[in-house]
Amino acid sequence: MLSFDRLRMTINCNLFLAPRAPVWGIQGCLFMKKVYASQDKLMVGHIRNLLENEGLNCITKNEHLTAASGEIPLNECWPEIWVANDSCYEKAKKIVNEALSSKTPAGPKWKCPKCGERHESQFTECWSCGSIRTV
């Protein structure tokens, strides 16, 4: 267990290590790093789900700070995703970069054998009739 004086010194020494922020857990102080920020709350939620599905603990900050926009610069009000342990930062950043890349799966468009609807290569089911794509 950390004493109050040691705790205060830890906070004071580490406040200037942006973009890192202390998080208090069962095992003491861990450091977080910001991985992603966007004005699009849906994209922030999607990125957080991707990170959590890979087993990374993350925290969303500024979710409800949009009410302060105007008083605070707009980009400071955007929701942010922080990984709870900075040793996972590189893995998290790789996941975020892959999610944000504009690559679409390569392959030919396909035609539904049941209803004749045309689909992009990344789809495996027909949106119109629900039949599964045959290879």
N, C-alpha and C positions, 0 to 999 in steps of 0.2 A: 504494500500500500504506500502511495506517495504521500509525503508530508506536505502540508500546505505551502511552506516556503519553497520546497523543491518544485512543487507544482507551479507556483507563481513564476519561478525562474525559468522553468521549461517553457511556459507560455511566452514570457517576455523575450526569451532568446529566439523563439521561432516565429514570432509574429511577422517578421520582415522577410520571410522566405516565400513570398508569393510566387506562383500561384499554389502554394501549399497552405493548408489550414489544419490545425490539430483537431482530432476527433478522440473523444474519450471512450474507451471501451473497457472491457473486463480486465484486459492485460495491461492497462495503462494507456499511454498516448500513442496513437498511430497518426500518420500524416496522410492527408488526402491530396490528390492532384486533380485539377480541372481537366476534363477530357473533351467536353463539348458544350457549346452554348448556341442557342438559336432563338429567334423570336417565334418560331413555329412550335407550339406546345405538342402537337401531334408527333412531330419528328423527334422531339426530345423524349417523349414517351416511347417511341419506337426504338431509339438508340438505347435507352435504359433497359428495355426488354431484351434486346440483343445481348447486352453486357451481362444481365442477370442469367440469361439462358446459358452463357458460357461459364457460369459459376463465379462471376466477379461481383463483389458487394459494391454497390454504388448508392449515392445519395443525390437527390435532386434539390437544388437550391433555387431560390427566387421564384418559386412556382406562383406565388400570389403577389408578387411585387409590381405587377403592371399598374396597379392603382397609383403608385408613386411616380409613374413616368411623367415627365414634365418638370418635376421637382428634382429628379435624378436623371442623368443621361439615359437615353433609351436603351443602349446596349448594356448598361449596368442593371437593367430591369429584366433582361432576358433570362429565362430558365436555364440553369446550368447543370451538367452532370459531372459529378466528382467521383472518382474511384476511392473507396474507403481505405485502401492500402496502396501507398505510392509504388510499392514493388510490382504492382500489377499494371502500372501505367502503360508500359510499352505494348503489352498484350491488348489492353483496352483501346489504345490509339489505333492499333492495327485493325481491330474489329470496326471501329468507327470509320476509318478510311475506306475499308472494303464496302461498308454499307453506303457511303456517300459517293462512291465511284459510279460513273454513269454507264458502266458496262452492262450490256444486255446479253443474255445467253445467246451464243452463236448457234445457228441452225436454221433450217428452212421453215417457212410457215407451213401449217398443216390444215387440212380440210377435214371436218367432222364426217365420218362415214355414214352417220345416221341422218343428220339434217342438212349437211352441206355447208355449214358455217365455217368461215376461214378464221384461223387463230394464229397469233404470234408463237414462236417456238417455245417460250418459257411456260406456256399454259399446258397443263396435262389433262384438263377436262374441258368439255364444251360448255360455255356459259349459257348457251341457249337450251340445250336438251339434257345436259348433265352426263353425256356418255364419255367414257374414258378414251383418251388418245391411244391409238394402236401404233406400234412401232414398225 
